Amino acid sequence: MSLSSARSGVRRNFNLPNVLTFGRVVIVPAVVACLFWPDNFTLRWTALGLFAVAGITDFFDGYLARAWAQQSALGRMLDPIADKLLVSSVLMILVADGTIRSWSLWAAIVILCREILVSGLREFLAELKVSVPVSRVAKWKTTVQIVALGFLIAGRAGEAVLPGTVRIGLGLLWLAAILTLYTGWDYFRAGIKYVVEE
């Protein structure tokens, strides 16, 4: 590989969309660290701010990559990983601090199980050179999920500003879980024929 082609590859991989995605990965431990002290309202609001930044970059990295024709293999690989790291980590810490508890644990379990199932299915289909496009309902699911987690991150700090913050978050989490089941079945149905053929 020549020096010029190596430099070209570095420029292609370290474009703004990919930098935004890298930033989202870096934000994950910062959000979790802030949520580690659930009774510190300042840290709770900081976590919400960081989470909001991560959610915004999730929109802009894909949008800019398409608009500027800067899509790359690294970006395609890293983007879903960053999303899953963020959602899974926040769900686990919210379960640990008791924000998500009782029957609502099932909503969190459904969301986590679907992420694992779809990741495994995508990996299998990628080996067969079969792409699984993201459906419109899946995008709605992601939006509802992010908003739900935002309310739950605010948690008790949010209750002081908007009574019922946690209840709203849990309601949206259940809606996200229902959409998760629907989209998970959609992906599974689209991919099962290739599994059966194998």
Contacts in CASP RR format, 6 or more apart in sequence:
PFRMAT RR
TARGET T0000
AUTHOR 0000-0000-0000
METHOD contacts of the structure
MODEL  1
MSLSSARSGVRRNFNLPNVLTFGRVVIVPAVVACLFWPDNFTLRWTALGL
FAVAGITDFFDGYLARAWAQQSALGRMLDPIADKLLVSSVLMILVADGTI
RSWSLWAAIVILCREILVSGLREFLAELKVSVPVSRVAKWKTTVQIVALG
FLIAGRAGEAVLPGTVRIGLGLLWLAAILTLYTGWDYFRAGIKYVVEE
12 70 0 8 1.000
12 72 0 8 1.000
13 72 0 8 1.000
13 74 0 8 1.000
13 75 0 8 1.000
15 65 0 8 1.000
15 68 0 8 1.000
15 70 0 8 1.000
15 72 0 8 1.000
16 64 0 8 1.000
16 68 0 8 1.000
16 70 0 8 1.000
17 60 0 8 1.000
17 61 0 8 1.000
17 62 0 8 1.000
17 64 0 8 1.000
17 65 0 8 1.000
17 68 0 8 1.000
17 70 0 8 1.000
17 71 0 8 1.000
17 75 0 8 1.000
18 61 0 8 1.000
18 65 0 8 1.000
18 70 0 8 1.000
18 72 0 8 1.000
18 74 0 8 1.000
18 75 0 8 1.000
18 78 0 8 1.000
20 57 0 8 1.000
20 60 0 8 1.000
20 61 0 8 1.000
20 64 0 8 1.000
21 57 0 8 1.000
21 61 0 8 1.000
21 75 0 8 1.000
21 78 0 8 1.000
21 79 0 8 1.000
21 82 0 8 1.000
22 78 0 8 1.000
23 54 0 8 1.000
23 57 0 8 1.000
23 82 0 8 1.000
24 54 0 8 1.000
24 55 0 8 1.000
24 57 0 8 1.000
24 58 0 8 1.000
24 61 0 8 1.000
24 82 0 8 1.000
24 83 0 8 1.000
24 86 0 8 1.000
25 78 0 8 1.000
25 81 0 8 1.000
25 82 0 8 1.000
25 85 0 8 1.000
27 50 0 8 1.000
27 51 0 8 1.000
27 53 0 8 1.000
27 54 0 8 1.000
27 86 0 8 1.000
28 54 0 8 1.000
28 82 0 8 1.000
28 85 0 8 1.000
28 86 0 8 1.000
28 89 0 8 1.000
29 89 0 8 1.000
30 50 0 8 1.000
31 47 0 8 1.000
31 50 0 8 1.000
31 51 0 8 1.000
31 54 0 8 1.000
31 86 0 8 1.000
31 89 0 8 1.000
31 90 0 8 1.000
31 153 0 8 1.000
32 89 0 8 1.000
32 90 0 8 1.000
32 93 0 8 1.000
34 43 0 8 1.000
34 44 0 8 1.000
34 46 0 8 1.000
34 47 0 8 1.000
34 50 0 8 1.000
35 43 0 8 1.000
35 44 0 8 1.000
35 47 0 8 1.000
35 90 0 8 1.000
35 93 0 8 1.000
35 94 0 8 1.000
35 97 0 8 1.000
35 153 0 8 1.000
36 93 0 8 1.000
37 43 0 8 1.000
38 44 0 8 1.000
38 97 0 8 1.000
38 98 0 8 1.000
38 99 0 8 1.000
38 156 0 8 1.000
39 156 0 8 1.000
41 156 0 8 1.000
41 157 0 8 1.000
41 160 0 8 1.000
44 153 0 8 1.000
44 154 0 8 1.000
44 155 0 8 1.000
44 156 0 8 1.000
44 157 0 8 1.000
44 158 0 8 1.000
45 154 0 8 1.000
45 157 0 8 1.000
47 153 0 8 1.000
48 150 0 8 1.000
48 153 0 8 1.000
48 154 0 8 1.000
48 157 0 8 1.000
51 86 0 8 1.000
51 90 0 8 1.000
51 149 0 8 1.000
51 150 0 8 1.000
51 153 0 8 1.000
52 150 0 8 1.000
54 86 0 8 1.000
55 86 0 8 1.000
55 146 0 8 1.000
58 79 0 8 1.000
58 82 0 8 1.000
58 83 0 8 1.000
58 142 0 8 1.000
58 146 0 8 1.000
61 75 0 8 1.000
61 79 0 8 1.000
62 79 0 8 1.000
64 70 0 8 1.000
65 71 0 8 1.000
65 72 0 8 1.000
65 75 0 8 1.000
80 119 0 8 1.000
80 122 0 8 1.000
83 142 0 8 1.000
84 115 0 8 1.000
84 119 0 8 1.000
87 111 0 8 1.000
87 115 0 8 1.000
87 145 0 8 1.000
87 149 0 8 1.000
88 112 0 8 1.000
88 115 0 8 1.000
90 149 0 8 1.000
90 152 0 8 1.000
90 153 0 8 1.000
91 100 0 8 1.000
91 108 0 8 1.000
91 111 0 8 1.000
91 112 0 8 1.000
91 149 0 8 1.000
94 100 0 8 1.000
94 108 0 8 1.000
94 149 0 8 1.000
94 152 0 8 1.000
94 153 0 8 1.000
95 101 0 8 1.000
95 105 0 8 1.000
95 108 0 8 1.000
99 152 0 8 1.000
99 155 0 8 1.000
99 166 0 8 1.000
100 107 0 8 1.000
100 108 0 8 1.000
100 152 0 8 1.000
100 170 0 8 1.000
100 173 0 8 1.000
104 170 0 8 1.000
104 173 0 8 1.000
104 174 0 8 1.000
106 177 0 8 1.000
107 170 0 8 1.000
107 173 0 8 1.000
107 174 0 8 1.000
107 176 0 8 1.000
107 177 0 8 1.000
108 173 0 8 1.000
108 177 0 8 1.000
110 177 0 8 1.000
110 180 0 8 1.000
110 181 0 8 1.000
111 145 0 8 1.000
111 173 0 8 1.000
111 176 0 8 1.000
111 177 0 8 1.000
111 180 0 8 1.000
114 180 0 8 1.000
114 181 0 8 1.000
114 183 0 8 1.000
114 184 0 8 1.000
117 184 0 8 1.000
117 187 0 8 1.000
117 188 0 8 1.000
118 184 0 8 1.000
118 187 0 8 1.000
121 132 0 8 1.000
121 187 0 8 1.000
121 188 0 8 1.000
121 191 0 8 1.000
122 132 0 8 1.000
124 194 0 8 1.000
124 195 0 8 1.000
125 131 0 8 1.000
125 132 0 8 1.000
125 191 0 8 1.000
125 194 0 8 1.000
128 194 0 8 1.000
128 198 0 8 1.000
130 191 0 8 1.000
130 194 0 8 1.000
132 187 0 8 1.000
132 190 0 8 1.000
132 191 0 8 1.000
135 183 0 8 1.000
135 186 0 8 1.000
137 179 0 8 1.000
137 182 0 8 1.000
137 183 0 8 1.000
137 186 0 8 1.000
138 183 0 8 1.000
138 186 0 8 1.000
140 179 0 8 1.000
141 176 0 8 1.000
141 179 0 8 1.000
141 180 0 8 1.000
141 182 0 8 1.000
141 183 0 8 1.000
144 172 0 8 1.000
144 175 0 8 1.000
144 176 0 8 1.000
144 179 0 8 1.000
145 172 0 8 1.000
145 173 0 8 1.000
145 176 0 8 1.000
145 180 0 8 1.000
147 169 0 8 1.000
147 172 0 8 1.000
148 169 0 8 1.000
148 170 0 8 1.000
148 171 0 8 1.000
148 172 0 8 1.000
148 173 0 8 1.000
148 175 0 8 1.000
148 176 0 8 1.000
149 169 0 8 1.000
149 173 0 8 1.000
150 169 0 8 1.000
151 165 0 8 1.000
151 166 0 8 1.000
151 168 0 8 1.000
151 169 0 8 1.000
151 172 0 8 1.000
152 166 0 8 1.000
152 169 0 8 1.000
152 170 0 8 1.000
152 173 0 8 1.000
154 161 0 8 1.000
154 165 0 8 1.000
155 165 0 8 1.000
155 166 0 8 1.000
156 166 0 8 1.000
158 165 0 8 1.000
159 165 0 8 1.000
159 166 0 8 1.000
162 168 0 8 1.000
END
